[in-house]
Amino acid sequence: MSLVEFLLSLGTTCRITRFLTKDTLAAGFRSWVAGRFGDDSKPASLVGCSWCSSIWVASATALFAHWAGGTTGFQITATALSLSYLAGLASRWLD
């Protein structure tokens, strides 16, 4: 894996993890999981805890980067997700 693929994978992992565990658009999914399995369940922890979910997101991202890292599709998607994450961080500091 090249340095560029690694950095894009890092940004992708950060953005997907943030979306899953914190973003408003995924709140319904987190509520559904908590309702289905209980607030204190392992599945609820998985979708509500960044540390808990990031290992799984990182594993999937690393496998995908290994398989398709050199393709244009991976690079465009991973770049968009990475830029989205960085824009979110920047907006916190600038606002």
C-alpha positions as CSV (number, residue, x, y, z in Angstrom):
1,M,0.0,0.0,0.0
2,S,1.4,3.4,-1.0
3,L,1.5,6.4,1.3
4,V,-1.2,8.0,-0.7
5,E,-3.5,5.0,-0.4
6,F,-2.7,4.8,3.3
7,L,-3.6,8.4,3.9
8,L,-6.8,8.1,1.8
9,S,-7.7,5.0,3.8
10,L,-7.1,6.9,7.0
11,G,-9.4,9.7,5.9
12,T,-12.0,7.3,4.7
13,T,-11.9,5.4,8.0
14,C,-12.3,8.7,10.0
15,R,-15.2,9.9,7.9
16,I,-17.2,6.6,7.9
17,T,-16.6,6.1,11.6
18,R,-17.8,9.7,12.3
19,F,-20.9,9.2,10.1
20,L,-21.8,5.9,11.8
21,T,-21.3,7.1,15.4
22,K,-22.1,10.8,15.5
23,D,-23.8,12.2,12.4
24,T,-27.4,13.2,12.4
25,L,-28.2,11.3,9.2
26,A,-27.3,8.0,10.9
27,A,-29.2,8.8,14.2
28,G,-32.2,6.8,13.0
29,F,-30.0,3.8,12.4
30,R,-28.4,4.1,15.8
31,S,-31.8,4.4,17.4
32,W,-33.1,1.4,15.6
33,V,-30.1,-0.7,16.7
34,A,-30.6,0.5,20.3
35,G,-34.3,-0.3,20.1
36,R,-33.7,-3.7,18.6
37,F,-30.9,-4.9,20.8
38,G,-31.1,-2.6,23.9
39,D,-29.2,0.6,24.8
40,D,-26.5,-1.3,26.7
41,S,-26.0,-4.0,24.1
42,K,-22.8,-4.7,22.1
43,P,-24.4,-3.8,18.8
44,A,-25.5,-0.4,20.3
45,S,-22.0,0.2,21.5
46,L,-20.6,-0.7,18.1
47,V,-22.6,2.0,16.3
48,G,-22.3,4.5,19.1
49,C,-18.6,4.3,20.1
50,S,-16.0,5.6,17.7
51,W,-13.3,3.4,19.2
52,C,-15.5,0.3,19.0
53,S,-16.6,0.8,15.4
54,S,-13.3,2.2,13.9
55,I,-11.5,-1.1,14.1
56,W,-14.2,-2.7,11.9
57,V,-14.4,0.3,9.5
58,A,-10.6,0.3,9.3
59,S,-10.4,-3.4,8.6
60,A,-12.9,-3.1,5.8
61,T,-11.2,0.0,4.4
62,A,-7.8,-1.7,4.5
63,L,-9.1,-4.7,2.6
64,F,-10.8,-2.6,0.1
65,A,-7.7,-0.4,-0.4
66,H,-5.5,-3.5,-0.8
67,W,-7.9,-4.8,-3.4
68,A,-8.8,-1.6,-5.3
69,G,-6.3,1.0,-4.0
70,G,-4.8,1.8,-7.3
71,T,-8.1,2.2,-9.1
72,T,-9.6,5.5,-10.0
73,G,-12.9,4.6,-8.3
74,F,-11.2,4.0,-5.0
75,Q,-9.1,7.1,-5.2
76,I,-12.1,9.4,-6.1
77,T,-14.3,7.9,-3.4
78,A,-11.6,7.9,-0.7
79,T,-10.5,11.4,-1.6
80,A,-14.1,12.7,-1.3
81,L,-14.6,11.0,2.1
82,S,-11.2,12.3,3.3
83,L,-11.9,15.8,2.2
84,S,-15.3,15.7,3.8
85,Y,-13.7,14.7,7.1
86,L,-11.1,17.4,6.8
87,A,-13.7,20.0,6.0
88,G,-15.7,19.0,9.1
89,L,-12.5,19.4,11.2
90,A,-11.8,22.8,9.6
91,S,-15.3,24.1,10.2
92,R,-14.9,23.3,14.0
93,W,-11.7,25.3,14.2
94,L,-12.9,28.2,12.0
95,D,-16.4,28.7,13.4
